[in-house]
Each structure stands twice: as C-alpha cells, then as structure tokens.
Amino acid sequence: MPEGDTVWNTARVLERALLGDVLTGCDLRVPQLATTDLTGWTVAESGSRGKHLLLRLTNGDRAMTLHSHLRMDGAWRTYPTGERWSGRPAHLIRVVLRTDRAAAVGYHLHEVALLPTAHEGALLGHLGPDLLGADWDEAEAARRIAASPDAPIGEALLDQRNLAGIGNLYKAEILFLRGLWPWTPVSAVPDIEGTVRLAQKLVASNRGRWTQTTTGSLRRGETNYVYGRRAQPCRRCGSAIQKEDQEERVTYWCPRCQPKP
C-alpha cells in the first residue's frame, strides 16, 4: 500500500538512480505539462512529505520541484540505461526522466505538478507533522486530532491535516493495537498522544523495506492483525474480523478486541 513508508522508500529508489545527474531526456505525459522539457536540469534531491513525492531539480540559480502522488495504484520504477522497461503496461506511463545511467518511469501517477521549490509550502502547507520527517511532532499531531472531538478516530488518523503519512492499512492496525473501535469519537480516546506515538513507530518500522508488517512477521499472510482479513479469526481472541465502509474508505476491526464504547 502506498502509505508514508512506501513513498519514503520510493524517494530513496529515485535518489539512488538519479541524484546528482543531469537529465538527458524528459517526457511528461500529463496535459498541463505536455510541452515542458526538463532536459539539462540536475536532480538535486529526492524527498517525500507524507504521501507526496518531491523530486527537486536545479538549473543554474533556478530550483523546481516535480511533485507526484501515488494514491492507491501509482508507482515509480527505475531502469539502467538500455534495460527494457517492465512491470506495468506502457499506457499507464505518466512521466519519464532519463540520465546517462538510468531511466525513471512513473506509472499511473496522480496530481503531477511542476512548481518552484520555494512554493512547495503553498501545495503542502496544510499537511500535519510528517511521521517520517524531521518535523515530526507527537504533541502537535495529538493537538490537531483533539481539535475535532466529535470526529471518529478512524477518520482523524486518515486526515493528512492532522498527521501526514497514514493510510487505510496503518489506520486499521493502529486502532486494533490500541483497542479502539474505528468510530470512537476523538473525545472518548483515552490517550491520543499514545495513539500517534504508535502510529509513528509502526510506519517507521517499515522504512527501508517494501513488505509492510505490523505483527513483526514478514511471512505471507502473517503481516497484519486485521487489515485485509475480513471473516478470518482474530489473532488474539479468535473472533471473526469485521469489514465495513467508513466514509469513502473501508475499515477492518475485531468486534471483541475493539468493542464499541
């Protein structure tokens, strides 16, 4: 799932392939950037902010950021120069960046934008503390969540204005580990700081690897407690895991381990 750790890992992949190199080719297959050519620009930095990927480029005294969002199905792949591109259908390609040593190909990317690096704040300033960023602030994330006491805790964790980087997988797993029913009002959550502390710990624990585990096991079928396990027995109590819509997303929970208040 492309959550904060996946985007952080993707930034590292692009960093290893492109950092410090000059672009020798550029193909931006999105209408608003179709005529833009970044050939000659240098890749200065590859970073992330929550679920947002930021490729920073320089050309003399100019600095621009190529922003993309993976959402549910986006991905970046890198290939040594001359290697055949594989893994995704060609019609899903949205961005191609070439250097002398590699090609970076963005598949099914969302919200692709090019903006002056100095203006990143206008695009991302609404985001809360980044779970994997230098700005991570547990107390501030808890304060933002607590500011909406009537909001269900499941929705509050997904709100990127509160804390940046959590998606559906981590939301479900955090709530299970904290014993919280997904629709519990924020005002009824006994330890909001403890909840966001666990969120940061879980996401950070998977930084640097692609398998997302919350149980500690990397074996297939053993990585999660509740996410994706509808009707399967709870790993703690044996009750059938439940699945239900929550706003525009779905959530998973154990009715015994996460009882309704």
C-alpha positions as CSV (number, residue, x, y, z in Angstrom):
1,M,0.0,0.0,0.0
2,P,1.4,3.4,-0.9
3,E,1.4,5.0,2.5
4,G,4.1,7.1,4.1
5,D,6.7,4.4,4.3
6,T,6.2,3.3,0.7
7,V,6.6,6.9,-0.6
8,W,9.7,7.4,1.6
9,N,11.1,4.1,0.1
10,T,10.3,5.3,-3.4
11,A,12.1,8.6,-2.8
12,R,15.2,6.5,-1.9
13,V,14.9,4.5,-5.1
14,L,14.8,7.7,-7.2
15,E,17.7,9.1,-5.2
16,R,19.9,6.2,-5.9
17,A,19.2,6.2,-9.6
18,L,19.2,10.0,-10.3
19,L,20.8,12.1,-7.6
20,G,23.4,14.5,-8.9
21,D,22.8,13.5,-12.6
22,V,21.7,15.8,-15.4
23,L,18.5,14.9,-17.2
24,T,19.2,14.0,-20.8
25,G,15.6,13.4,-21.6
26,C,12.1,14.2,-20.3
27,D,8.6,13.1,-21.2
28,L,5.7,14.4,-19.1
29,R,2.6,12.7,-20.3
30,V,0.0,14.8,-18.5
31,P,-1.9,17.5,-20.3
32,Q,-0.8,20.5,-18.2
33,L,2.9,19.6,-18.6
34,A,2.9,18.0,-22.1
35,T,5.1,20.8,-23.6
36,T,7.5,21.1,-20.6
37,D,11.1,19.9,-21.2
38,L,13.4,19.5,-18.2
39,T,16.4,18.3,-20.2
40,G,19.5,19.9,-18.8
41,W,18.2,20.2,-15.3
42,T,20.1,18.4,-12.4
43,V,18.5,16.2,-9.9
44,A,19.4,17.8,-6.6
45,E,17.2,15.9,-4.1
46,S,14.5,13.2,-3.9
47,G,12.3,13.6,-0.9
48,S,8.8,12.9,0.5
49,R,6.2,14.7,2.7
50,G,3.6,12.3,4.0
51,K,2.2,10.6,0.9
52,H,3.7,13.3,-1.5
53,L,6.8,12.6,-3.6
54,L,9.1,15.6,-4.3
55,L,11.8,15.4,-6.9
56,R,13.8,18.7,-6.6
57,L,15.7,19.9,-9.7
58,T,18.1,22.8,-10.3
59,N,19.3,24.7,-13.4
60,G,21.8,27.4,-12.5
61,D,20.1,29.6,-9.9
62,R,16.6,28.1,-10.6
63,A,15.1,25.4,-8.5
64,M,11.9,23.5,-9.4
65,T,10.1,20.6,-7.8
66,L,8.3,17.8,-9.7
67,H,5.5,16.7,-7.4
68,S,3.6,13.5,-7.7
69,H,1.1,11.5,-5.6
70,L,0.9,7.7,-5.8
71,R,-2.6,7.4,-4.3
72,M,-3.7,3.7,-4.4
73,D,-2.0,2.5,-7.6
74,G,0.8,4.8,-8.6
75,A,4.4,3.7,-8.7
76,W,7.9,4.8,-9.9
77,R,10.3,2.3,-11.4
78,T,14.0,2.8,-12.3
79,Y,16.0,1.0,-15.0
80,P,19.6,1.1,-16.0
81,T,20.1,2.8,-19.4
82,G,19.4,0.3,-22.1
83,E,17.3,-2.1,-19.9
84,R,13.8,-3.0,-21.1
85,W,11.1,-1.4,-19.0
86,S,8.8,-3.9,-17.4
87,G,6.3,-4.3,-14.6
88,R,3.4,-2.0,-15.8
89,P,1.6,-1.5,-19.1
90,A,3.1,1.3,-21.3
91,H,-0.3,3.1,-21.5
92,L,0.0,3.9,-17.7
93,I,3.2,5.8,-18.0
94,R,2.9,9.4,-17.0
95,V,6.5,10.6,-16.5
96,V,9.8,9.5,-18.0
97,L,13.1,11.0,-16.8
98,R,16.4,9.9,-18.4
99,T,20.0,10.4,-17.5
100,D,23.2,8.9,-18.9
101,R,22.9,6.0,-16.4
102,A,19.2,5.4,-15.7
103,A,15.6,6.0,-16.6
104,A,12.9,6.7,-14.0
105,V,9.4,5.9,-15.1
106,G,6.3,7.0,-13.3
107,Y,3.3,4.8,-13.7
108,H,-0.3,5.9,-13.0
109,L,0.8,8.9,-11.1
110,H,-1.7,11.3,-9.7
111,E,-1.6,15.1,-9.2
112,V,1.6,15.5,-11.2
113,A,2.7,19.2,-10.9
114,L,5.8,21.3,-11.5
115,L,6.4,24.3,-9.3
116,P,9.2,26.5,-7.9
117,T,10.7,24.7,-5.0
118,A,10.3,27.9,-2.9
119,H,6.5,27.5,-3.4
120,E,6.2,23.9,-2.0
121,G,4.5,25.4,1.1
122,A,1.6,26.5,-0.9
123,L,1.0,23.0,-2.1
124,L,1.8,21.1,1.1
125,G,1.5,23.6,3.9
126,H,-1.9,22.2,5.0
127,L,-0.3,18.9,6.0
128,G,0.3,17.9,9.6
129,P,3.6,16.7,11.1
130,D,5.2,14.1,8.8
131,L,5.5,10.7,10.5
132,L,8.9,10.1,8.8
133,G,10.0,13.7,8.5
134,A,12.3,16.0,10.5
135,D,9.2,18.0,11.5
136,W,7.6,15.1,13.3
137,D,5.9,16.4,16.5
138,E,3.9,14.0,18.5
139,A,2.3,16.6,20.7
140,E,1.3,18.8,17.7
141,A,-0.3,15.8,15.9
142,A,-2.3,14.9,19.0
143,R,-3.3,18.6,19.4
144,R,-4.7,18.7,15.8
145,I,-6.6,15.4,16.3
146,A,-8.1,16.6,19.6
147,A,-9.3,19.9,18.0
148,S,-12.1,17.9,16.4
149,P,-13.5,16.0,19.4
150,D,-16.6,14.7,17.5
151,A,-14.7,13.1,14.6
152,P,-14.4,9.3,14.6
153,I,-10.8,8.4,15.5
154,G,-10.5,6.3,12.3
155,E,-11.2,9.3,10.1
156,A,-9.0,11.6,12.3
157,L,-6.0,9.3,11.7
158,L,-6.5,9.4,7.9
159,D,-6.8,13.2,7.8
160,Q,-3.5,14.3,6.5
161,R,-4.0,17.7,8.1
162,N,-3.5,16.0,11.4
163,L,-0.5,13.9,10.7
164,A,0.9,13.0,7.3
165,G,1.6,9.5,6.1
166,I,-1.1,7.2,7.4
167,G,-3.4,5.3,5.0
168,N,-6.0,2.6,5.5
169,L,-3.7,-0.2,6.4
170,Y,-1.9,1.6,9.3
171,K,-5.2,3.1,10.4
172,A,-6.8,-0.3,10.9
173,E,-3.7,-1.8,12.6
174,I,-3.2,1.1,15.0
175,L,-6.8,1.0,16.1
176,F,-6.6,-2.7,16.7
177,L,-3.4,-2.4,18.8
178,R,-4.9,0.4,20.8
179,G,-8.2,-1.5,21.3
180,L,-10.2,1.3,19.7
181,W,-13.5,0.9,17.8
182,P,-12.9,2.8,14.5
183,W,-16.0,5.1,15.1
184,T,-15.0,6.0,18.6
185,P,-15.2,9.8,18.9
186,V,-11.9,11.5,19.4
187,S,-13.2,12.9,22.7
188,A,-13.5,9.3,24.0
189,V,-10.0,8.2,23.1
190,P,-8.1,7.9,26.4
191,D,-4.6,8.6,25.1
192,I,-4.3,10.4,21.8
193,E,-0.6,11.0,22.2
194,G,0.0,7.3,22.8
195,T,-2.0,6.6,19.7
196,V,0.0,8.9,17.4
197,R,3.2,7.6,19.1
198,L,2.3,4.1,18.0
199,A,1.4,5.4,14.5
200,Q,4.9,6.8,14.1
201,K,6.6,3.7,15.4
202,L,4.7,1.4,13.1
203,V,5.3,3.4,9.9
204,A,9.0,4.0,10.8
205,S,9.5,0.3,11.5
206,N,8.8,-0.5,7.8
207,R,11.1,2.3,6.4
208,G,13.6,0.8,4.1
209,R,11.7,-2.4,3.1
210,W,8.7,-3.0,0.9
211,T,6.8,-5.5,3.0
212,Q,4.6,-3.7,5.4
213,T,4.3,-5.6,8.7
214,T,2.6,-4.6,11.9
215,T,2.8,-8.1,13.6
216,G,6.6,-8.4,13.2
217,S,6.3,-11.3,10.8
218,L,7.4,-11.0,7.2
219,R,5.7,-14.3,6.1
220,R,2.9,-14.0,3.6
221,G,-0.5,-13.9,5.3
222,E,1.0,-13.1,8.7
223,T,2.0,-9.4,8.3
224,N,-1.3,-7.8,9.6
225,Y,-3.6,-8.2,12.6
226,V,-6.9,-7.1,10.9
227,Y,-6.3,-5.3,7.6
228,G,-7.5,-7.4,4.7
229,R,-8.6,-10.2,6.9
230,R,-12.4,-10.0,6.8
231,A,-14.1,-13.0,8.3
232,Q,-10.7,-14.6,9.3
233,P,-10.1,-15.3,13.0
234,C,-8.6,-12.5,15.2
235,R,-5.0,-13.4,16.1
236,R,-5.7,-12.6,19.7
237,C,-9.2,-13.8,20.5
238,G,-10.4,-15.8,17.5
239,S,-13.4,-13.7,16.7
240,A,-14.2,-13.1,13.0
241,I,-12.6,-9.9,11.7
242,Q,-15.2,-7.4,10.5
243,K,-15.1,-5.1,7.5
244,E,-17.3,-2.0,6.8
245,D,-17.3,1.3,4.9
246,Q,-16.1,4.3,6.8
247,E,-16.7,7.5,4.8
248,E,-15.1,6.8,1.4
249,R,-12.8,4.1,2.7
250,V,-13.2,0.7,4.3
251,T,-12.0,-0.3,7.7
252,Y,-11.3,-3.7,9.5
253,W,-11.6,-4.4,13.2
254,C,-12.2,-7.1,15.7
255,P,-15.5,-6.7,17.5
256,R,-14.2,-8.3,20.7
257,C,-10.8,-6.6,20.9
258,Q,-12.1,-3.3,19.7
259,P,-15.6,-3.0,21.4
260,K,-18.0,-0.2,20.7
261,P,-17.8,2.2,23.7
